[in-house]
């Protein structure tokens, strides 16, 4: 059996996090919830659900992911695959088996769960999110001949591949940085259509004007940076 670990950044997700942990398939060896400066019961609820809980007090999606990676790097037995998943229950954790399948069966390096329009619950993605995804993936197609259609947070990657990307973004640009580096290194990737539902609670990024603007700036910044980088 492959050694699969899941990293879940979570900020004030006390209601949703037990459901996320509960629905993750048993093929996963460890579920790591990184509380990103939560002020509610996210940490205790995640622990009670059976997850390993880490605390990252610096706000930022990338900070939380890097905290999870640092924890994994210190384990005696390293995983084969890392899966990243949001803690708001908008993704369907049970679809993890679909996400890792191309890695296990076809030796693909990186897989994204693409939030297909036909599989999305109405209202689950805001207009800024939909536009931002279209713009970012269109620019990646233009500059890198990419076939990505989404910046979806539900993703799986070979652990050694992840290490080779030297991830560095601390906030909103984490997902697009990963995709751009995969493209730049000419690594194999695939998208798998996944279901997507309305999250529990209010989004900390797309649910606010400030968050949407800063996320958009960060994402476009990474794309243009890598477009002109040799």
N, CA, C and O of each residue as an XYZ file, in Angstrom:
920
protein
N       0.842     -1.202      0.000
C       0.000      0.000      0.000
C       0.876      1.251      0.000
O       1.873      1.313      0.720
N       0.505      2.247     -0.806
C       1.273      3.493     -0.808
C       1.064      4.243      0.503
O       0.018      4.126      1.142
N       2.052      4.995      0.882
C       1.971      5.828      2.078
C       1.459      7.207      1.647
O       2.188      7.982      1.027
N       0.212      7.499      1.979
C      -0.422      8.754      1.566
C      -0.740      9.584      2.806
O      -1.369      9.096      3.745
N      -0.307     10.829      2.803
C      -0.638     11.736      3.894
C      -1.410     12.931      3.339
O      -1.170     13.379      2.218
N      -2.328     13.430      4.135
C      -3.169     14.561      3.734
C      -2.829     15.761      4.602
O      -2.738     15.650      5.825
N      -2.642     16.911      3.958
C      -2.414     18.170      4.669
C      -3.616     19.076      4.450
O      -3.982     19.369      3.312
N      -4.226     19.516      5.544
C      -5.430     20.353      5.471
C      -5.188     21.666      6.203
O      -5.199     21.683      7.434
N      -4.969     22.776      5.481
C      -4.909     24.081      6.143
C      -6.314     24.444      6.626
O      -7.286     24.254      5.894
N      -6.429     24.958      7.838
C      -7.759     25.265      8.366
C      -7.726     26.511      9.244
O      -6.919     26.620     10.167
N      -8.614     27.440      8.937
C      -8.749     28.644      9.750
C     -10.207     28.773     10.174
O     -11.081     29.050      9.352
N     -10.458     28.571     11.453
C     -11.813     28.665     12.001
C     -12.811     27.798     11.233
O     -13.789     28.290     10.669
N     -12.535     26.499     11.229
C     -13.388     25.531     10.529
C     -13.951     24.507     11.524
O     -14.007     23.317     11.215
N     -14.364     24.953     12.702
C     -14.781     24.031     13.759
C     -15.958     23.145     13.365
O     -16.034     21.998     13.803
N     -16.874     23.653     12.549
C     -18.036     22.857     12.151
C     -17.701     21.858     11.058
O     -18.194     20.730     11.066
N     -16.873     22.270     10.127
C     -16.618     21.442      8.946
C     -15.490     20.440      9.108
O     -15.523     19.370      8.501
N     -14.493     20.770      9.916
C     -13.290     19.929      9.944
C     -13.559     18.491     10.389
O     -12.924     17.582      9.855
N     -14.466     18.232     11.339
C     -14.722     16.819     11.679
C     -15.318     16.041     10.505
O     -15.047     14.851     10.345
N     -16.123     16.710      9.689
C     -16.724     16.051      8.526
C     -15.677     15.742      7.472
O     -15.707     14.680      6.851
N     -14.748     16.672      7.271
C     -13.679     16.461      6.303
C     -12.829     15.265      6.716
O     -12.569     14.369      5.913
N     -12.400     15.259      7.971
C     -11.561     14.163      8.469
C     -12.301     12.835      8.393
O     -11.724     11.817      8.013
N     -13.562     12.848      8.749
C     -14.375     11.629      8.736
C     -14.468     11.011      7.348
O     -14.441      9.788      7.212
N     -14.577     11.840      6.320
C     -14.839     11.335      4.969
C     -13.588     10.980      4.177
O     -13.694     10.506      3.046
N     -12.424     11.195      4.736
C     -11.191     10.840      4.027
C     -11.023      9.317      4.044
O     -11.118      8.700      5.104
N     -10.775      8.708      2.884
C     -10.682      7.243      2.803
C      -9.599      6.659      3.702
O      -8.616      7.327      4.026
N      -9.789      5.425      4.092
C      -8.892      4.754      5.033
C      -7.535      4.412      4.432
O      -6.639      3.983      5.159
N      -7.359      4.590      3.119
C      -6.056      4.323      2.511
C      -5.013      5.352      2.945
O      -3.815      5.143      2.750
N      -5.465      6.457      3.530
C      -4.555      7.514      3.994
C      -3.926      7.104      5.322
O      -4.625      6.649      6.227
N      -2.618      7.265      5.439
C      -1.909      6.854      6.650
C      -1.973      7.898      7.757
O      -1.897      7.556      8.937
N      -2.113      9.177      7.382
C      -2.181     10.230      8.397
C      -2.853     11.474      7.821
O      -2.589     11.877      6.688
N      -3.721     12.065      8.622
C      -4.395     13.311      8.256
C      -3.819     14.417      9.130
O      -3.899     14.353     10.357
N      -3.246     15.416      8.504
C      -2.571     16.501      9.216
C      -3.374     17.784      9.026
O      -3.442     18.321      7.920
N      -3.968     18.264     10.082
C      -4.712     19.527     10.042
C      -3.812     20.616     10.613
O      -3.328     20.513     11.740
N      -3.596     21.660      9.817
C      -2.776     22.779     10.260
C      -3.689     23.945     10.583
O      -4.237     24.585      9.685
N      -3.850     24.219     11.862
C      -4.686     25.336     12.296
C      -3.938     26.637     12.045
O      -2.899     26.903     12.648
N      -4.488     27.440     11.142
C      -3.815     28.672     10.722
C      -4.336     29.862     11.540
O      -5.084     30.706     11.047
N      -3.911     29.894     12.810
C      -4.305     30.976     13.716
C      -5.798     30.942     14.044
O      -6.428     31.988     14.203
N      -6.353     29.753     14.144
C      -7.784     29.618     14.452
C      -8.080     30.120     15.866
O      -7.266     29.985     16.779
N      -9.271     30.703     16.015
C      -9.697     31.217     17.328
C     -10.925     30.475     17.841
O     -11.482     30.845     18.875
N     -11.351     29.441     17.136
C     -12.518     28.671     17.564
C     -12.068     27.268     17.988
O     -10.933     27.093     18.430
N     -12.929     26.291     17.859
C     -12.611     24.922     18.293
C     -12.079     24.026     17.177
O     -12.168     22.802     17.267
N     -11.525     24.634     16.122
C     -10.985     23.853     15.011
C      -9.983     22.811     15.488
O     -10.045     21.653     15.077
N      -9.069     23.214     16.346
C      -7.988     22.322     16.764
C      -8.500     21.131     17.565
O      -8.133     19.990     17.284
N      -9.335     21.385     18.549
C      -9.838     20.284     19.371
C     -10.772     19.366     18.586
O     -10.771     18.150     18.782
N     -11.571     19.962     17.692
C     -12.486     19.144     16.889
C     -11.720     18.262     15.906
O     -12.094     17.114     15.670
N     -10.649     18.807     15.338
C      -9.831     18.015     14.404
C      -9.133     16.873     15.145
O      -9.060     15.752     14.642
N      -8.627     17.165     16.329
C      -7.950     16.143     17.126
C      -8.925     15.045     17.537
O      -8.600     13.859     17.470
N     -10.108     15.442     17.959
C     -11.118     14.463     18.359
C     -11.570     13.599     17.187
O     -12.001     12.461     17.376
N     -11.470     14.140     15.983
C     -11.856     13.384     14.785
C     -10.771     12.408     14.358
O     -10.999     11.557     13.498
N      -9.585     12.529     14.959
C      -8.516     11.583     14.652
C      -7.343     12.139     13.875
O      -6.462     11.386     13.459
N      -7.317     13.461     13.670
C      -6.238     14.071     12.897
C      -5.059     14.459     13.786
O      -5.214     14.698     14.983
N      -3.886     14.516     13.177
C      -2.729     15.148     13.798
C      -2.911     16.652     13.644
O      -3.175     17.127     12.540
N      -2.775     17.401     14.719
C      -3.030     18.839     14.657
C      -1.742     19.629     14.872
O      -1.039     19.440     15.864
N      -1.449     20.514     13.925
C      -0.327     21.436     14.036
C      -0.877     22.847     14.126
O      -2.006     23.105     13.710
N      -0.088     23.755     14.663
C      -0.524     25.142     14.792
C       0.464     26.053     14.072
O       1.665     26.024     14.339
N      -0.060     26.857     13.158
C       0.734     27.866     12.453
C       0.077     29.220     12.699
O      -0.994     29.509     12.166
N       0.732     30.043     13.512
C       0.133     31.313     13.906
C       0.273     32.420     12.863
O      -0.404     33.445     12.946
N       1.143     32.214     11.895
C       1.267     33.213     10.828
C       0.156     32.975      9.805
O       0.052     31.890      9.231
N      -0.659     33.981      9.587
C      -1.779     33.820      8.673
C      -1.304     33.680      7.235
O      -0.422     34.405      6.776
N      -1.909     32.734      6.541
C      -1.565     32.533      5.144
C      -1.667     31.076      4.757
O      -1.128     30.207      5.442
N      -2.354     30.805      3.662
C      -2.544     29.432      3.191
C      -1.207     28.738      2.975
O      -1.025     27.582      3.358
N      -0.275     29.454      2.358
C       1.038     28.881      2.098
C       1.804     28.580      3.369
O       2.483     27.557      3.460
N       1.702     29.467      4.356
C       2.348     29.218      5.644
C       1.851     27.896      6.238
O       2.638     27.099      6.747
N       0.534     27.676      6.167
C      -0.048     26.450      6.732
C       0.447     25.213      5.984
O       0.788     24.206      6.604
N       0.487     25.289      4.660
C       0.964     24.152      3.869
C       2.430     23.858      4.148
O       2.827     22.699      4.266
N       3.230     24.910      4.255
C       4.650     24.733      4.543
C       4.868     24.142      5.935
O       5.805     23.372      6.145
N       4.008     24.501      6.879
C       4.086     23.925      8.224
C       3.848     22.414      8.162
O       4.556     21.634      8.798
N       2.840     22.020      7.386
C       2.572     20.602      7.215
C       3.724     19.873      6.562
O       4.066     18.758      6.957
N       4.327     20.501      5.557
C       5.468     19.891      4.869
C       6.670     19.754      5.803
O       7.393     18.759      5.754
N       6.876     20.749      6.645
C       7.990     20.688      7.590
C       7.812     19.518      8.557
O       8.769     18.812      8.873
N       6.590     19.324      9.017
C       6.289     18.200      9.909
C       6.587     16.871      9.210
O       7.220     15.988      9.788
N       6.132     16.736      7.973
C       6.332     15.493      7.226
C       7.821     15.224      7.003
O       8.264     14.076      7.051
N       8.586     16.286      6.759
C      10.024     16.132      6.478
C      10.791     15.532      7.649
O      11.876     14.979      7.467
N      10.229     15.642      8.849
C      10.909     15.148     10.047
C      10.477     13.735     10.437
O      10.979     13.172     11.410
N       9.552     13.171      9.680
C       9.097     11.816      9.964
C      10.153     10.803      9.528
O      10.849     11.011      8.534
N      10.266      9.727     10.265
C      11.247      8.704      9.920
C      10.902      8.034      8.599
O      11.780      7.784      7.774
N       9.615      7.743      8.400
C       9.157      7.138      7.143
C       8.435      8.207      6.333
O       7.411      8.740      6.759
N       8.973      8.508      5.179
C       8.406      9.558      4.338
C       7.255      9.004      3.490
O       7.263      7.825      3.134
N       6.283      9.832      3.171
C       5.160      9.379      2.348
C       5.536      9.265      0.879
O       6.538      9.816      0.425
N       4.711      8.540      0.158
C       4.857      8.474     -1.297
C       4.098      9.619     -1.960
O       4.531     10.161     -2.977
N       2.968      9.974     -1.373
C       2.069     10.975     -1.960
C       1.577     11.918     -0.872
O       1.273     11.500      0.246
N       1.507     13.198     -1.221
C       0.876     14.193     -0.363
C      -0.381     14.688     -1.049
O      -0.357     15.030     -2.232
N      -1.478     14.726     -0.310
C      -2.732     15.286     -0.824
C      -3.040     16.552     -0.037
O      -2.994     16.557      1.193
N      -3.354     17.623     -0.757
C      -3.786     18.869     -0.125
C      -5.300     18.995     -0.298
O      -5.849     18.705     -1.361
N      -5.949     19.430      0.761
C      -7.410     19.458      0.784
C      -7.850     20.588      1.709
O      -7.252     20.790      2.766
N      -8.881     21.321      1.324
C      -9.389     22.398      2.173
C     -10.207     21.850      3.337
O     -10.717     20.731      3.284
N     -10.323     22.651      4.377
C     -11.017     22.211      5.577
C     -12.453     22.666      5.693
O     -13.064     22.521      6.753
N     -13.014     23.222      4.609
C     -14.355     23.811      4.688
C     -15.469     22.885      4.206
O     -16.637     23.275      4.191
N     -15.119     21.674      3.816
C     -16.071     20.653      3.349
C     -16.709     20.995      2.001
O     -17.789     20.499      1.680
N     -16.047     21.838      1.222
C     -16.548     22.134     -0.127
C     -16.148     21.019     -1.096
O     -16.882     20.714     -2.036
N     -14.993     20.420     -0.862
C     -14.592     19.248     -1.641
C     -15.243     18.002     -1.051
O     -15.763     18.022      0.064
N     -15.205     16.937     -1.812
C     -15.704     15.637     -1.352
C     -14.488     14.775     -1.023
O     -13.893     14.189     -1.927
N     -14.105     14.686      0.258
C     -12.877     13.971      0.616
C     -12.839     12.529      0.125
O     -11.766     11.993     -0.153
N     -14.010     11.899      0.017
C     -14.046     10.506     -0.431
C     -13.552     10.345     -1.872
O     -13.246      9.233     -2.300
N     -13.472     11.449     -2.619
C     -12.964     11.396     -3.994
C     -11.440     11.379     -4.040
O     -10.852     11.401     -5.121
N     -10.810     11.340     -2.894
C      -9.348     11.259     -2.843
C      -8.827     10.061     -3.634
O      -7.763     10.134     -4.248
N      -9.566      8.975     -3.618
C      -9.117      7.788     -4.353
C      -9.013      8.069     -5.853
O      -8.142      7.525     -6.533
N      -9.911      8.926     -6.365
C      -9.843      9.307     -7.781
C      -8.637     10.203     -8.053
O      -8.008     10.124     -9.108
N      -8.331     11.058     -7.074
C      -7.243     12.017     -7.250
C      -5.884     11.314     -7.295
O      -5.014     11.695     -8.078
N      -5.703     10.310     -6.475
C      -4.391      9.645     -6.425
C      -4.251      8.545     -7.476
O      -3.140      8.071     -7.716
N      -5.339      8.131     -8.102
C      -5.290      7.009     -9.046
C      -4.291      7.207    -10.193
O      -3.538      6.280    -10.492
N      -4.252      8.383    -10.851
C      -3.279      8.550    -11.943
C      -1.826      8.437    -11.473
O      -0.956      8.024    -12.239
N      -1.566      8.801    -10.224
C      -0.207      8.661     -9.693
C       0.119      7.193     -9.487
O       1.201      6.730     -9.846
N      -0.818      6.468     -8.909
C      -0.588      5.058     -8.590
C      -0.559      4.174     -9.831
O       0.243      3.244     -9.914
N      -1.425      4.460    -10.789
C      -1.565      3.573    -11.942
C      -0.750      4.006    -13.159
O      -0.284      3.167    -13.930
N      -0.577      5.325    -13.329
C       0.091      5.820    -14.536
C       1.370      6.595    -14.252
O       1.971      7.164    -15.164
N       1.784      6.619    -12.992
C       3.031      7.280    -12.608
C       3.030      8.781    -12.911
O       4.085      9.366    -13.151
N       1.861      9.395    -12.899
C       1.753     10.842    -13.099
C       2.300     11.538    -11.854
O       2.131     11.047    -10.738
N       2.954     12.681    -12.050
C       3.573     13.388    -10.928
C       2.585     14.191    -10.092
O       2.729     14.285     -8.873
N       1.580     14.771    -10.748
C       0.757     15.774    -10.084
C      -0.666     15.706    -10.625
O      -0.873     15.627    -11.835
N      -1.637     15.736     -9.731
C      -3.045     15.634    -10.138
C      -3.862     16.716     -9.426
O      -3.719     16.941     -8.224
N      -4.710     17.368    -10.196
C      -5.613     18.379     -9.625
C      -7.047     17.902     -9.749
O      -7.449     17.365    -10.781
N      -7.811     18.103     -8.692
C      -9.243     17.880     -8.760
C      -9.895     19.119     -9.359
O     -10.002     20.152     -8.699
N     -10.324     19.014    -10.590
C     -10.890     20.165    -11.301
C     -12.377     20.304    -10.991
O     -13.154     19.364    -11.165
N     -12.754     21.483    -10.533
C     -14.138     21.745    -10.157
C     -14.964     22.005    -11.406
O     -15.261     23.148    -11.754
N     -15.322     20.928    -12.064
C     -16.052     20.981    -13.322
C     -17.401     21.675    -13.150
O     -18.106     21.456    -12.165
N     -17.744     22.511    -14.119
C     -18.993     23.283    -14.045
C     -20.203     22.385    -13.833
O     -21.104     22.726    -13.066
N     -20.228     21.256    -14.498
C     -21.381     20.349    -14.400
C     -21.445     19.617    -13.063
O     -22.474     19.032    -12.725
N     -20.354     19.646    -12.302
C     -20.301     18.932    -11.030
C     -20.320     19.880     -9.830
O     -20.263     19.447     -8.679
N     -20.401     21.179    -10.120
C     -20.406     22.170     -9.037
C     -21.818     22.470     -8.571
O     -22.726     22.651     -9.382
N     -21.994     22.522     -7.269
C     -23.267     22.947     -6.709
C     -23.447     24.442     -6.982
O     -22.484     25.208     -6.937
N     -24.669     24.841     -7.262
C     -24.939     26.245     -7.565
C     -24.511     27.133     -6.401
O     -24.877     26.889     -5.251
N     -23.733     28.165     -6.715
C     -23.279     29.101     -5.700
C     -22.018     28.693     -4.977
O     -21.538     29.432     -4.118
N     -21.459     27.516     -5.306
C     -20.285     27.025     -4.591
C     -19.017     27.790     -4.951
O     -18.066     27.822     -4.170
N     -19.001     28.402     -6.125
C     -17.886     29.270     -6.512
C     -18.428     30.653     -6.828
O     -19.434     30.784     -7.526
N     -17.773     31.677     -6.322
C     -18.214     33.045     -6.558
C     -17.809     33.487     -7.968
O     -16.959     32.865     -8.605
N     -18.416     34.545     -8.433
C     -18.062     35.093     -9.751
C     -16.589     35.467     -9.835
O     -15.955     35.168    -10.846
N     -16.004     36.120     -8.797
C     -14.563     36.402     -8.861
C     -13.714     35.139     -8.952
O     -12.696     35.121     -9.645
N     -14.132     34.078     -8.250
C     -13.400     32.809     -8.325
C     -13.438     32.237     -9.745
O     -12.412     31.837    -10.294
N     -14.621     32.207    -10.317
C     -14.782     31.635    -11.660
C     -13.973     32.426    -12.674
O     -13.282     31.851    -13.514
N     -14.061     33.754    -12.591
C     -13.301     34.599    -13.516
C     -11.805     34.442    -13.290
O     -11.035     34.334    -14.244
N     -11.394     34.429    -12.021
C      -9.979     34.297    -11.705
C      -9.399     32.988    -12.202
O      -8.285     32.959    -12.725
N     -10.149     31.899    -12.043
C      -9.710     30.606    -12.561
C      -9.563     30.636    -14.071
O      -8.581     30.142    -14.626
N     -10.552     31.222    -14.724
C     -10.499     31.304    -16.194
C      -9.303     32.124    -16.649
O      -8.573     31.716    -17.552
N      -9.100     33.280    -16.025
C      -8.000     34.150    -16.432
C      -6.647     33.485    -16.182
O      -5.779     33.489    -17.054
N      -6.472     32.918    -14.997
C      -5.192     32.307    -14.662
C      -4.875     31.119    -15.562
O      -3.756     30.999    -16.061
N      -5.849     30.247    -15.771
C      -5.596     29.061    -16.603
C      -5.444     29.444    -18.076
O      -4.711     28.788    -18.816
N      -6.132     30.504    -18.502
C      -5.968     30.983    -19.879
C      -4.562     31.527    -20.098
O      -3.953     31.283    -21.140
N      -4.047     32.264    -19.115
C      -2.685     32.796    -19.228
C      -1.656     31.666    -19.192
O      -0.651     31.717    -19.901
N      -1.905     30.653    -18.372
C      -0.984     29.510    -18.346
C      -1.003     28.761    -19.674
O       0.024     28.261    -20.134
N      -2.169     28.693    -20.274
C      -2.274     28.060    -21.587
C      -1.510     28.868    -22.633
O      -0.820     28.311    -23.486
N      -1.646     30.193    -22.552
C      -0.991     31.078    -23.516
C       0.528     31.021    -23.386
O       1.239     30.902    -24.384
N       1.016     31.106    -22.165
C       2.460     31.194    -21.948
C       3.166     29.848    -21.892
O       4.339     29.746    -22.252
N       2.460     28.813    -21.443
C       3.117     27.519    -21.199
C       2.468     26.348    -21.941
O       2.880     25.200    -21.769
N       1.456     26.634    -22.764
C       0.714     25.577    -23.460
C       0.106     24.584    -22.472
O       0.004     23.389    -22.749
N      -0.287     25.098    -21.336
C      -0.873     24.278    -20.286
C      -2.286     23.842    -20.651
O      -2.979     24.508    -21.421
N      -2.703     22.707    -20.081
C      -4.092     22.254    -20.263
C      -4.887     22.375    -18.959
O      -5.999     21.855    -18.865
N      -4.328     23.054    -17.958
C      -5.063     23.262    -16.710
C      -6.337     24.067    -16.958
O      -6.349     24.998    -17.764
N      -7.394     23.701    -16.265
C      -8.641     24.460    -16.344
C      -9.051     25.017    -14.979
O     -10.044     25.736    -14.872
N      -8.281     24.681    -13.935
C      -8.682     25.084    -12.586
C      -7.452     25.229    -11.697
O      -6.400     24.646    -11.961
N      -7.611     26.022    -10.635
C      -6.590     26.146     -9.596
C      -7.069     25.437     -8.335
O      -6.739     25.846     -7.221
N      -7.831     24.395     -8.511
C      -8.487     23.711     -7.400
C      -7.550     23.315     -6.268
O      -6.435     22.860     -6.521
N      -7.988     23.483     -5.026
C      -7.150     23.172     -3.870
C      -7.010     21.680     -3.568
O      -6.093     21.273     -2.854
N      -7.920     20.865     -4.111
C      -7.881     19.410     -3.889
C      -6.894     18.830     -4.895
O      -7.190     18.749     -6.087
N      -5.728     18.429     -4.415
C      -4.656     18.018     -5.326
C      -3.747     16.988     -4.672
O      -3.607     16.946     -3.450
N      -3.140     16.170     -5.499
C      -2.213     15.137     -5.022
C      -0.916     15.254     -5.796
O      -0.908     15.571     -6.985
N       0.170     14.994     -5.108
C       1.479     15.110     -5.750
C       2.445     14.113     -5.113
O       2.395     13.872     -3.907
N       3.320     13.539     -5.929
C       4.357     12.669     -5.385
C       5.192     13.479     -4.404
O       5.512     14.640     -4.661
N       5.538     12.869     -3.291
C       6.277     13.610     -2.260
C       7.611     14.125     -2.788
O       7.964     15.280     -2.550
N       8.350     13.291     -3.495
C       9.647     13.714     -4.028
C       9.486     14.832     -5.056
O      10.333     15.719     -5.158
N       8.400     14.780     -5.809
C       8.119     15.855     -6.765
C       7.865     17.161     -6.029
O       8.369     18.215     -6.416
N       7.078     17.078     -4.966
C       6.772     18.265     -4.170
C       8.053     18.896     -3.614
O       8.213     20.116     -3.654
N       8.945     18.080     -3.105
C      10.206     18.606     -2.581
C      11.003     19.323     -3.668
O      11.636     20.349     -3.420
N      10.959     18.763     -4.875
C      11.709     19.337     -5.984
C      11.169     20.665     -6.483
O      11.847     21.367     -7.233
N       9.949     21.018     -6.074
C       9.368     22.287     -6.500
C       9.869     23.463     -5.664
O       9.756     24.619     -6.072
N      10.423     23.156     -4.486
C      10.914     24.218     -3.596
C       9.854     25.300     -3.384
O      10.086     26.479     -3.650
N       8.708     24.880     -2.907
C       7.588     25.793     -2.704
C       7.955     26.899     -1.713
O       8.635     26.660     -0.715
N       7.489     28.112     -2.011
C       7.875     29.247     -1.172
C       6.754     30.230     -0.867
O       6.870     30.997      0.089
N       5.670     30.236     -1.644
C       4.632     31.236     -1.406
C       3.980     31.010     -0.043
O       3.700     29.877      0.348
N       3.748     32.104      0.663
C       3.224     32.022      2.026
C       1.721     32.283      2.120
O       1.104     32.017      3.152
N       1.142     32.798      1.054
C      -0.271     33.200      1.173
C      -1.118     32.660      0.030
O      -1.256     31.447     -0.130
N      -1.689     33.572     -0.770
C      -2.696     33.205     -1.766
C      -2.131     32.526     -3.017
O      -2.877     31.906     -3.774
N      -0.819     32.640     -3.237
C      -0.265     32.150     -4.497
C       0.193     30.706     -4.480
O       0.768     30.224     -5.456
N      -0.057     30.008     -3.373
C       0.458     28.634     -3.215
C       0.020     27.713     -4.352
O       0.851     27.026     -4.945
N      -1.266     27.694     -4.658
C      -1.771     26.732     -5.653
C      -1.201     27.008     -7.039
O      -0.755     26.089     -7.726
N      -1.215     28.279     -7.448
C      -0.727     28.593     -8.791
C       0.789     28.425     -8.875
O       1.307     28.052     -9.928
N       1.507     28.694     -7.786
C       2.960     28.467     -7.778
C       3.261     26.998     -8.062
O       4.157     26.684     -8.845
N       2.520     26.112     -7.432
C       2.743     24.684     -7.632
C       2.518     24.299     -9.094
O       3.314     23.566     -9.682
N       1.439     24.795     -9.665
C       1.140     24.451    -11.056
C       2.174     25.020    -12.015
O       2.580     24.352    -12.966
N       2.596     26.241    -11.768
C       3.593     26.862    -12.646
C       4.927     26.135    -12.586
O       5.593     25.974    -13.608
N       5.316     25.699    -11.409
C       6.593     25.001    -11.279
C       6.528     23.608    -11.910
O       7.516     23.118    -12.456
N       5.362     22.983    -11.829
C       5.174     21.705    -12.525
C       5.335     21.899    -14.028
O       5.984     21.100    -14.703
N       4.736     22.970    -14.542
C       4.854     23.276    -15.973
C       6.290     23.609    -16.348
O       6.803     23.131    -17.360
N       6.927     24.420    -15.537
C       8.287     24.876    -15.830
C       9.263     23.707    -15.848
O      10.198     23.679    -16.648
N       9.037     22.737    -14.955
C       9.910     21.560    -14.892
C       9.480     20.454    -15.845
O      10.083     19.382    -15.891
N       8.409     20.739    -16.614
C       7.909     19.788    -17.605
C       7.576     18.423    -16.974
O       7.907     17.369    -17.517
N       6.924     18.482    -15.833
C       6.500     17.279    -15.137
C       5.122     16.839    -15.629
O       4.336     17.660    -16.103
N       4.840     15.574    -15.518
C       3.532     15.071    -15.954
C       2.448     15.496    -14.967
O       2.664     15.516    -13.755
N       1.290     15.832    -15.506
C       0.167     16.242    -14.658
C      -1.145     15.838    -15.316
O      -1.205     15.536    -16.508
N      -2.185     15.845    -14.504
C      -3.509     15.482    -15.025
C      -4.580     16.159    -14.176
O      -4.376     16.421    -12.991
N      -5.712     16.435    -14.791
C      -6.872     16.925    -14.055
C      -7.931     15.838    -13.994
O      -8.165     15.128    -14.972
N      -8.560     15.718    -12.854
C      -9.653     14.774    -12.651
C     -10.883     15.580    -12.234
O     -10.826     16.280    -11.222
N     -11.984     15.509    -12.970
C     -13.189     16.255    -12.570
C     -13.696     15.773    -11.206
O     -13.813     14.573    -10.961
N     -13.991     16.727    -10.336
C     -14.499     16.383     -9.003
C     -15.746     17.207     -8.689
O     -15.975     18.269     -9.267
N     -16.529     16.696     -7.773
C     -17.707     17.416     -7.302
C     -17.281     18.540     -6.351
O     -16.221     18.482     -5.728
N     -18.123     19.545     -6.261
C     -17.811     20.696     -5.410
C     -19.113     21.260     -4.878
O     -20.064     21.450     -5.636
N     -19.167     21.531     -3.572
C     -20.408     22.006     -2.957
C     -20.163     23.310     -2.196
O     -19.023     23.738     -2.016
N     -21.243     23.919     -1.762
C     -21.126     25.121     -0.957
C     -20.422     24.794      0.354
O     -20.761     23.830      1.039
N     -19.453     25.607      0.678
C     -18.663     25.382      1.877
C     -19.485     25.653      3.135
O     -20.518     26.322      3.084
N     -19.020     25.133      4.246
C     -19.611     25.456      5.537
C     -18.909     26.710      6.057
O     -17.684     26.726      6.182
N     -19.675     27.758      6.360
C     -19.078     29.000      6.822
C     -18.775     29.939      5.667
O     -19.161     29.686      4.526
N     -18.080     31.026      5.977
C     -17.778     32.071      4.990
C     -16.327     31.947      4.551
O     -15.430     31.766      5.375
N     -16.106     32.047      3.237
C     -14.752     31.964      2.712
C     -13.917     33.137      3.199
O     -14.380     34.277      3.233
N     -12.661     32.836      3.580
C     -11.765     33.883      4.047
C     -11.080     34.598      2.892
O     -10.462     35.645      3.084
N     -11.186     34.038      1.699
C     -10.553     34.662      0.531
C     -11.614     35.184     -0.423
O     -11.804     36.394     -0.546
N     -12.312     34.266     -1.106
C     -13.291     34.685     -2.113
C     -14.523     35.332     -1.497
O     -15.290     36.000     -2.190
N     -14.715     35.134     -0.190
C     -15.891     35.701      0.466
C     -15.734     37.150      0.852
O     -16.687     37.767      1.326
N     -14.534     37.718      0.658
C     -14.313     39.127      0.962
C     -13.706     39.832     -0.241
O     -12.968     39.225     -1.017
N     -14.016     41.110     -0.395
C     -13.463     41.884     -1.520
C     -11.947     41.965     -1.393
O     -11.223     41.781     -2.371
N     -11.472     42.243     -0.176
C     -10.031     42.349      0.052
C      -9.328     41.038     -0.294
O      -8.300     41.033     -0.970
N      -9.894     39.928      0.177
C      -9.285     38.633     -0.084
C      -9.240     38.308     -1.558
O      -8.231     37.807     -2.055
N     -10.325     38.587     -2.264
C     -10.384     38.300     -3.699
C      -9.362     39.127     -4.471
O      -8.711     38.622     -5.386
N      -9.220     40.407     -4.098
C      -8.280     41.290     -4.786
C      -6.840     40.836     -4.557
O      -6.058     40.720     -5.500
N      -6.501     40.582     -3.295
C      -5.133     40.164     -2.988
C      -4.802     38.815     -3.606
O      -3.684     38.602     -4.075
N      -5.770     37.901     -3.609
C      -5.540     36.604     -4.239
C      -5.285     36.772     -5.728
O      -4.376     36.155     -6.283
N      -6.092     37.610     -6.373
C      -5.928     37.860     -7.806
C      -4.574     38.452     -8.139
O      -3.927     38.040     -9.102
N      -4.144     39.423     -7.336
C      -2.842     40.058     -7.558
C      -1.717     39.044     -7.403
O      -0.784     39.004     -8.205
N      -1.817     38.226     -6.361
C      -0.760     37.243     -6.094
C      -0.676     36.211     -7.213
O       0.413     35.866     -7.673
N      -1.830     35.726     -7.643
C      -1.868     34.713     -8.695
C      -1.296     35.253    -10.002
O      -0.475     34.595    -10.640
N      -1.726     36.446    -10.403
C      -1.222     37.039    -11.643
C       0.268     37.349    -11.533
O       1.012     37.235    -12.507
N       0.692     37.742    -10.332
C       2.112     38.027    -10.126
C       2.975     36.807    -10.374
O       4.019     36.907    -11.019
N       2.556     35.654     -9.870
C       3.300     34.422    -10.093
C       3.336     34.051    -11.574
O       4.369     33.634    -12.097
N       2.197     34.209    -12.239
C       2.135     33.838    -13.660
C       3.086     34.693    -14.492
O       3.829     34.166    -15.319
N       3.069     36.003    -14.280
C       3.938     36.878    -15.078
C       5.404     36.698    -14.696
O       6.293     36.825    -15.539
N       5.651     36.402    -13.422
C       7.023     36.142    -12.991
C       7.616     34.959    -13.746
O       8.745     35.017    -14.232
N       6.826     33.874    -13.835
C       7.313     32.676    -14.485
C       7.246     32.747    -16.005
O       7.916     31.978    -16.694
N       6.449     33.660    -16.526
C       6.370     33.813    -17.971
C       7.648     34.384    -18.544
O       8.008     34.111    -19.689
N       8.328     35.177    -17.741
C       9.536     35.836    -18.238
C      10.808     35.287    -17.590
O      11.905     35.800    -17.809
N      10.634     34.231    -16.785
C      11.780     33.644    -16.117
C      12.388     32.556    -16.983
O      11.672     31.684    -17.477
N      13.678     32.595    -17.170
C      14.351     31.606    -18.013
C      14.691     30.353    -17.206
O      15.263     29.406    -17.747
